[in-house]
């Protein structure tokens, strides 16, 4: 089977960029943000190759893959992986529910 293309929703993209910027400002260095970019790249590649290895959530057809303090919420189509949220697990989960209910 061909590898699926990974598509980030606008919401997930904004979340990811916001988290990267937060860590650059907090640490006065981009070292952790670079590490996080690498981890996310590795995780999205793995998801694209084997999209069903992570568990389903309570939301229809949405799966979750965790990495450190963060989670990627995504769904699988025949040709794509759609990432709906890049979530910092220390945030208020009610915000995440709104995102998943609207699917990005």
Phi and psi in radians as a Rosetta constraint file:
Dihedral C 1 N 2 CA 2 C 2 CIRCULARHARMONIC -1.255 0.35
Dihedral N 2 CA 2 C 2 N 3 CIRCULARHARMONIC 2.613 0.35
Dihedral C 2 N 3 CA 3 C 3 CIRCULARHARMONIC -1.210 0.35
Dihedral N 3 CA 3 C 3 N 4 CIRCULARHARMONIC 2.406 0.35
Dihedral C 3 N 4 CA 4 C 4 CIRCULARHARMONIC -1.404 0.35
Dihedral N 4 CA 4 C 4 N 5 CIRCULARHARMONIC 2.632 0.35
Dihedral C 4 N 5 CA 5 C 5 CIRCULARHARMONIC -1.418 0.35
Dihedral N 5 CA 5 C 5 N 6 CIRCULARHARMONIC 2.360 0.35
Dihedral C 5 N 6 CA 6 C 6 CIRCULARHARMONIC -1.599 0.35
Dihedral N 6 CA 6 C 6 N 7 CIRCULARHARMONIC 2.195 0.35
Dihedral C 6 N 7 CA 7 C 7 CIRCULARHARMONIC -2.102 0.35
Dihedral N 7 CA 7 C 7 N 8 CIRCULARHARMONIC 2.215 0.35
Dihedral C 7 N 8 CA 8 C 8 CIRCULARHARMONIC -1.674 0.35
Dihedral N 8 CA 8 C 8 N 9 CIRCULARHARMONIC 2.311 0.35
Dihedral C 8 N 9 CA 9 C 9 CIRCULARHARMONIC -1.246 0.35
Dihedral N 9 CA 9 C 9 N 10 CIRCULARHARMONIC 2.848 0.35
Dihedral C 9 N 10 CA 10 C 10 CIRCULARHARMONIC -1.029 0.35
Dihedral N 10 CA 10 C 10 N 11 CIRCULARHARMONIC -0.716 0.35
Dihedral C 10 N 11 CA 11 C 11 CIRCULARHARMONIC -1.060 0.35
Dihedral N 11 CA 11 C 11 N 12 CIRCULARHARMONIC -0.850 0.35
Dihedral C 11 N 12 CA 12 C 12 CIRCULARHARMONIC -1.098 0.35
Dihedral N 12 CA 12 C 12 N 13 CIRCULARHARMONIC -0.717 0.35
Dihedral C 12 N 13 CA 13 C 13 CIRCULARHARMONIC -1.095 0.35
Dihedral N 13 CA 13 C 13 N 14 CIRCULARHARMONIC -0.784 0.35
Dihedral C 13 N 14 CA 14 C 14 CIRCULARHARMONIC -1.099 0.35
Dihedral N 14 CA 14 C 14 N 15 CIRCULARHARMONIC -0.733 0.35
Dihedral C 14 N 15 CA 15 C 15 CIRCULARHARMONIC -1.065 0.35
Dihedral N 15 CA 15 C 15 N 16 CIRCULARHARMONIC -0.818 0.35
Dihedral C 15 N 16 CA 16 C 16 CIRCULARHARMONIC -1.098 0.35
Dihedral N 16 CA 16 C 16 N 17 CIRCULARHARMONIC -0.832 0.35
Dihedral C 16 N 17 CA 17 C 17 CIRCULARHARMONIC -1.089 0.35
Dihedral N 17 CA 17 C 17 N 18 CIRCULARHARMONIC -0.719 0.35
Dihedral C 17 N 18 CA 18 C 18 CIRCULARHARMONIC -1.079 0.35
Dihedral N 18 CA 18 C 18 N 19 CIRCULARHARMONIC -0.710 0.35
Dihedral C 18 N 19 CA 19 C 19 CIRCULARHARMONIC -1.182 0.35
Dihedral N 19 CA 19 C 19 N 20 CIRCULARHARMONIC -0.730 0.35
Dihedral C 19 N 20 CA 20 C 20 CIRCULARHARMONIC -1.061 0.35
Dihedral N 20 CA 20 C 20 N 21 CIRCULARHARMONIC -0.803 0.35
Dihedral C 20 N 21 CA 21 C 21 CIRCULARHARMONIC -1.107 0.35
Dihedral N 21 CA 21 C 21 N 22 CIRCULARHARMONIC -0.703 0.35
Dihedral C 21 N 22 CA 22 C 22 CIRCULARHARMONIC -0.988 0.35
Dihedral N 22 CA 22 C 22 N 23 CIRCULARHARMONIC -0.835 0.35
Dihedral C 22 N 23 CA 23 C 23 CIRCULARHARMONIC -1.233 0.35
Dihedral N 23 CA 23 C 23 N 24 CIRCULARHARMONIC -0.568 0.35
Dihedral C 23 N 24 CA 24 C 24 CIRCULARHARMONIC -1.121 0.35
Dihedral N 24 CA 24 C 24 N 25 CIRCULARHARMONIC -0.802 0.35
Dihedral C 24 N 25 CA 25 C 25 CIRCULARHARMONIC -1.185 0.35
Dihedral N 25 CA 25 C 25 N 26 CIRCULARHARMONIC -0.708 0.35
Dihedral C 25 N 26 CA 26 C 26 CIRCULARHARMONIC -1.177 0.35
Dihedral N 26 CA 26 C 26 N 27 CIRCULARHARMONIC -0.775 0.35
Dihedral C 26 N 27 CA 27 C 27 CIRCULARHARMONIC -1.606 0.35
Dihedral N 27 CA 27 C 27 N 28 CIRCULARHARMONIC -0.140 0.35
Dihedral C 27 N 28 CA 28 C 28 CIRCULARHARMONIC 0.977 0.35
Dihedral N 28 CA 28 C 28 N 29 CIRCULARHARMONIC 0.577 0.35
Dihedral C 28 N 29 CA 29 C 29 CIRCULARHARMONIC -2.786 0.35
Dihedral N 29 CA 29 C 29 N 30 CIRCULARHARMONIC 2.661 0.35
Dihedral C 29 N 30 CA 30 C 30 CIRCULARHARMONIC -1.753 0.35
Dihedral N 30 CA 30 C 30 N 31 CIRCULARHARMONIC 0.200 0.35
Dihedral C 30 N 31 CA 31 C 31 CIRCULARHARMONIC -1.054 0.35
Dihedral N 31 CA 31 C 31 N 32 CIRCULARHARMONIC -0.884 0.35
Dihedral C 31 N 32 CA 32 C 32 CIRCULARHARMONIC -1.152 0.35
Dihedral N 32 CA 32 C 32 N 33 CIRCULARHARMONIC -0.687 0.35
Dihedral C 32 N 33 CA 33 C 33 CIRCULARHARMONIC -1.089 0.35
Dihedral N 33 CA 33 C 33 N 34 CIRCULARHARMONIC -0.684 0.35
Dihedral C 33 N 34 CA 34 C 34 CIRCULARHARMONIC -1.120 0.35
Dihedral N 34 CA 34 C 34 N 35 CIRCULARHARMONIC -0.706 0.35
Dihedral C 34 N 35 CA 35 C 35 CIRCULARHARMONIC -1.086 0.35
Dihedral N 35 CA 35 C 35 N 36 CIRCULARHARMONIC -0.746 0.35
Dihedral C 35 N 36 CA 36 C 36 CIRCULARHARMONIC -1.144 0.35
Dihedral N 36 CA 36 C 36 N 37 CIRCULARHARMONIC -0.700 0.35
Dihedral C 36 N 37 CA 37 C 37 CIRCULARHARMONIC -1.055 0.35
Dihedral N 37 CA 37 C 37 N 38 CIRCULARHARMONIC -0.754 0.35
Dihedral C 37 N 38 CA 38 C 38 CIRCULARHARMONIC -1.113 0.35
Dihedral N 38 CA 38 C 38 N 39 CIRCULARHARMONIC -0.782 0.35
Dihedral C 38 N 39 CA 39 C 39 CIRCULARHARMONIC -1.072 0.35
Dihedral N 39 CA 39 C 39 N 40 CIRCULARHARMONIC -0.756 0.35
Dihedral C 39 N 40 CA 40 C 40 CIRCULARHARMONIC -1.164 0.35
Dihedral N 40 CA 40 C 40 N 41 CIRCULARHARMONIC -0.700 0.35
Dihedral C 40 N 41 CA 41 C 41 CIRCULARHARMONIC -1.061 0.35
Dihedral N 41 CA 41 C 41 N 42 CIRCULARHARMONIC -0.799 0.35
Dihedral C 41 N 42 CA 42 C 42 CIRCULARHARMONIC -1.094 0.35
Dihedral N 42 CA 42 C 42 N 43 CIRCULARHARMONIC -0.752 0.35
Dihedral C 42 N 43 CA 43 C 43 CIRCULARHARMONIC -1.173 0.35
Dihedral N 43 CA 43 C 43 N 44 CIRCULARHARMONIC -0.743 0.35
Dihedral C 43 N 44 CA 44 C 44 CIRCULARHARMONIC -1.188 0.35
Dihedral N 44 CA 44 C 44 N 45 CIRCULARHARMONIC -0.583 0.35
Dihedral C 44 N 45 CA 45 C 45 CIRCULARHARMONIC -1.123 0.35
Dihedral N 45 CA 45 C 45 N 46 CIRCULARHARMONIC -0.770 0.35
Dihedral C 45 N 46 CA 46 C 46 CIRCULARHARMONIC -1.090 0.35
Dihedral N 46 CA 46 C 46 N 47 CIRCULARHARMONIC -0.739 0.35
Dihedral C 46 N 47 CA 47 C 47 CIRCULARHARMONIC -1.101 0.35
Dihedral N 47 CA 47 C 47 N 48 CIRCULARHARMONIC -0.736 0.35
Dihedral C 47 N 48 CA 48 C 48 CIRCULARHARMONIC -1.099 0.35
Dihedral N 48 CA 48 C 48 N 49 CIRCULARHARMONIC -0.628 0.35
Dihedral C 48 N 49 CA 49 C 49 CIRCULARHARMONIC -1.369 0.35
Dihedral N 49 CA 49 C 49 N 50 CIRCULARHARMONIC -0.664 0.35
Dihedral C 49 N 50 CA 50 C 50 CIRCULARHARMONIC -2.412 0.35
Dihedral N 50 CA 50 C 50 N 51 CIRCULARHARMONIC 1.302 0.35
Dihedral C 50 N 51 CA 51 C 51 CIRCULARHARMONIC -1.175 0.35
Dihedral N 51 CA 51 C 51 N 52 CIRCULARHARMONIC -0.328 0.35
Dihedral C 51 N 52 CA 52 C 52 CIRCULARHARMONIC -1.697 0.35
Dihedral N 52 CA 52 C 52 N 53 CIRCULARHARMONIC 0.176 0.35
Dihedral C 52 N 53 CA 53 C 53 CIRCULARHARMONIC -1.345 0.35
Dihedral N 53 CA 53 C 53 N 54 CIRCULARHARMONIC -0.310 0.35
Dihedral C 53 N 54 CA 54 C 54 CIRCULARHARMONIC -1.764 0.35
Dihedral N 54 CA 54 C 54 N 55 CIRCULARHARMONIC 2.712 0.35
Dihedral C 54 N 55 CA 55 C 55 CIRCULARHARMONIC -1.326 0.35
Dihedral N 55 CA 55 C 55 N 56 CIRCULARHARMONIC 2.653 0.35
Dihedral C 55 N 56 CA 56 C 56 CIRCULARHARMONIC -1.285 0.35
Dihedral N 56 CA 56 C 56 N 57 CIRCULARHARMONIC 2.579 0.35
Dihedral C 56 N 57 CA 57 C 57 CIRCULARHARMONIC -1.628 0.35
Dihedral N 57 CA 57 C 57 N 58 CIRCULARHARMONIC -3.048 0.35
Dihedral C 57 N 58 CA 58 C 58 CIRCULARHARMONIC -1.328 0.35
Dihedral N 58 CA 58 C 58 N 59 CIRCULARHARMONIC -0.148 0.35
Dihedral C 58 N 59 CA 59 C 59 CIRCULARHARMONIC -1.646 0.35
Dihedral N 59 CA 59 C 59 N 60 CIRCULARHARMONIC 2.321 0.35
Dihedral C 59 N 60 CA 60 C 60 CIRCULARHARMONIC -0.861 0.35
Dihedral N 60 CA 60 C 60 N 61 CIRCULARHARMONIC 2.121 0.35
Dihedral C 60 N 61 CA 61 C 61 CIRCULARHARMONIC 1.111 0.35
Dihedral N 61 CA 61 C 61 N 62 CIRCULARHARMONIC 0.290 0.35
Dihedral C 61 N 62 CA 62 C 62 CIRCULARHARMONIC -1.856 0.35
Dihedral N 62 CA 62 C 62 N 63 CIRCULARHARMONIC 2.268 0.35
Dihedral C 62 N 63 CA 63 C 63 CIRCULARHARMONIC -1.908 0.35
Dihedral N 63 CA 63 C 63 N 64 CIRCULARHARMONIC 2.846 0.35
Dihedral C 63 N 64 CA 64 C 64 CIRCULARHARMONIC -2.306 0.35
Dihedral N 64 CA 64 C 64 N 65 CIRCULARHARMONIC 2.314 0.35
Dihedral C 64 N 65 CA 65 C 65 CIRCULARHARMONIC -2.129 0.35
Dihedral N 65 CA 65 C 65 N 66 CIRCULARHARMONIC 2.242 0.35
Dihedral C 65 N 66 CA 66 C 66 CIRCULARHARMONIC -1.779 0.35
Dihedral N 66 CA 66 C 66 N 67 CIRCULARHARMONIC 2.627 0.35
Dihedral C 66 N 67 CA 67 C 67 CIRCULARHARMONIC -2.633 0.35
Dihedral N 67 CA 67 C 67 N 68 CIRCULARHARMONIC 2.039 0.35
Dihedral C 67 N 68 CA 68 C 68 CIRCULARHARMONIC 0.880 0.35
Dihedral N 68 CA 68 C 68 N 69 CIRCULARHARMONIC -2.161 0.35
Dihedral C 68 N 69 CA 69 C 69 CIRCULARHARMONIC -1.575 0.35
Dihedral N 69 CA 69 C 69 N 70 CIRCULARHARMONIC 0.242 0.35
Dihedral C 69 N 70 CA 70 C 70 CIRCULARHARMONIC -2.180 0.35
Dihedral N 70 CA 70 C 70 N 71 CIRCULARHARMONIC 2.816 0.35
Dihedral C 70 N 71 CA 71 C 71 CIRCULARHARMONIC -2.419 0.35
Dihedral N 71 CA 71 C 71 N 72 CIRCULARHARMONIC 2.524 0.35
Dihedral C 71 N 72 CA 72 C 72 CIRCULARHARMONIC -1.842 0.35
Dihedral N 72 CA 72 C 72 N 73 CIRCULARHARMONIC 2.197 0.35
Dihedral C 72 N 73 CA 73 C 73 CIRCULARHARMONIC -1.862 0.35
Dihedral N 73 CA 73 C 73 N 74 CIRCULARHARMONIC 2.170 0.35
Dihedral C 73 N 74 CA 74 C 74 CIRCULARHARMONIC -2.577 0.35
Dihedral N 74 CA 74 C 74 N 75 CIRCULARHARMONIC 2.866 0.35
Dihedral C 74 N 75 CA 75 C 75 CIRCULARHARMONIC -2.224 0.35
Dihedral N 75 CA 75 C 75 N 76 CIRCULARHARMONIC 2.850 0.35
Dihedral C 75 N 76 CA 76 C 76 CIRCULARHARMONIC -2.065 0.35
Dihedral N 76 CA 76 C 76 N 77 CIRCULARHARMONIC 2.264 0.35
Dihedral C 76 N 77 CA 77 C 77 CIRCULARHARMONIC -2.046 0.35
Dihedral N 77 CA 77 C 77 N 78 CIRCULARHARMONIC -3.131 0.35
Dihedral C 77 N 78 CA 78 C 78 CIRCULARHARMONIC -1.053 0.35
Dihedral N 78 CA 78 C 78 N 79 CIRCULARHARMONIC -0.627 0.35
Dihedral C 78 N 79 CA 79 C 79 CIRCULARHARMONIC -2.045 0.35
Dihedral N 79 CA 79 C 79 N 80 CIRCULARHARMONIC -0.180 0.35
Dihedral C 79 N 80 CA 80 C 80 CIRCULARHARMONIC -2.346 0.35
Dihedral N 80 CA 80 C 80 N 81 CIRCULARHARMONIC 2.750 0.35
Dihedral C 80 N 81 CA 81 C 81 CIRCULARHARMONIC -1.956 0.35
Dihedral N 81 CA 81 C 81 N 82 CIRCULARHARMONIC 2.138 0.35
Dihedral C 81 N 82 CA 82 C 82 CIRCULARHARMONIC -1.904 0.35
Dihedral N 82 CA 82 C 82 N 83 CIRCULARHARMONIC 2.032 0.35
Dihedral C 82 N 83 CA 83 C 83 CIRCULARHARMONIC -1.598 0.35
Dihedral N 83 CA 83 C 83 N 84 CIRCULARHARMONIC 2.068 0.35
Dihedral C 83 N 84 CA 84 C 84 CIRCULARHARMONIC -1.625 0.35
Dihedral N 84 CA 84 C 84 N 85 CIRCULARHARMONIC -0.508 0.35
Dihedral C 84 N 85 CA 85 C 85 CIRCULARHARMONIC -2.660 0.35
Dihedral N 85 CA 85 C 85 N 86 CIRCULARHARMONIC 2.426 0.35
Dihedral C 85 N 86 CA 86 C 86 CIRCULARHARMONIC -1.933 0.35
Dihedral N 86 CA 86 C 86 N 87 CIRCULARHARMONIC 1.853 0.35
Dihedral C 86 N 87 CA 87 C 87 CIRCULARHARMONIC -1.950 0.35
Dihedral N 87 CA 87 C 87 N 88 CIRCULARHARMONIC 2.280 0.35
Dihedral C 87 N 88 CA 88 C 88 CIRCULARHARMONIC -1.464 0.35
Dihedral N 88 CA 88 C 88 N 89 CIRCULARHARMONIC 2.006 0.35
Dihedral C 88 N 89 CA 89 C 89 CIRCULARHARMONIC -1.138 0.35
Dihedral N 89 CA 89 C 89 N 90 CIRCULARHARMONIC -0.139 0.35
Dihedral C 89 N 90 CA 90 C 90 CIRCULARHARMONIC -1.562 0.35
Dihedral N 90 CA 90 C 90 N 91 CIRCULARHARMONIC -0.021 0.35
Dihedral C 90 N 91 CA 91 C 91 CIRCULARHARMONIC -1.469 0.35
Dihedral N 91 CA 91 C 91 N 92 CIRCULARHARMONIC 2.979 0.35
Dihedral C 91 N 92 CA 92 C 92 CIRCULARHARMONIC -1.152 0.35
Dihedral N 92 CA 92 C 92 N 93 CIRCULARHARMONIC 2.047 0.35
Dihedral C 92 N 93 CA 93 C 93 CIRCULARHARMONIC -1.115 0.35
Dihedral N 93 CA 93 C 93 N 94 CIRCULARHARMONIC -0.324 0.35
Dihedral C 93 N 94 CA 94 C 94 CIRCULARHARMONIC -1.131 0.35
Dihedral N 94 CA 94 C 94 N 95 CIRCULARHARMONIC -0.549 0.35
Dihedral C 94 N 95 CA 95 C 95 CIRCULARHARMONIC -1.147 0.35
Dihedral N 95 CA 95 C 95 N 96 CIRCULARHARMONIC -0.693 0.35
Dihedral C 95 N 96 CA 96 C 96 CIRCULARHARMONIC -1.130 0.35
Dihedral N 96 CA 96 C 96 N 97 CIRCULARHARMONIC -0.706 0.35
Dihedral C 96 N 97 CA 97 C 97 CIRCULARHARMONIC -1.014 0.35
Dihedral N 97 CA 97 C 97 N 98 CIRCULARHARMONIC -0.722 0.35
Dihedral C 97 N 98 CA 98 C 98 CIRCULARHARMONIC -1.095 0.35
Dihedral N 98 CA 98 C 98 N 99 CIRCULARHARMONIC -0.717 0.35
Dihedral C 98 N 99 CA 99 C 99 CIRCULARHARMONIC -1.143 0.35
Dihedral N 99 CA 99 C 99 N 100 CIRCULARHARMONIC -0.803 0.35
Dihedral C 99 N 100 CA 100 C 100 CIRCULARHARMONIC -1.219 0.35
Dihedral N 100 CA 100 C 100 N 101 CIRCULARHARMONIC -0.577 0.35
Dihedral C 100 N 101 CA 101 C 101 CIRCULARHARMONIC -1.153 0.35
Dihedral N 101 CA 101 C 101 N 102 CIRCULARHARMONIC -0.596 0.35
Dihedral C 101 N 102 CA 102 C 102 CIRCULARHARMONIC -1.627 0.35
Dihedral N 102 CA 102 C 102 N 103 CIRCULARHARMONIC -0.126 0.35
Dihedral C 102 N 103 CA 103 C 103 CIRCULARHARMONIC 0.945 0.35
Dihedral N 103 CA 103 C 103 N 104 CIRCULARHARMONIC 1.039 0.35
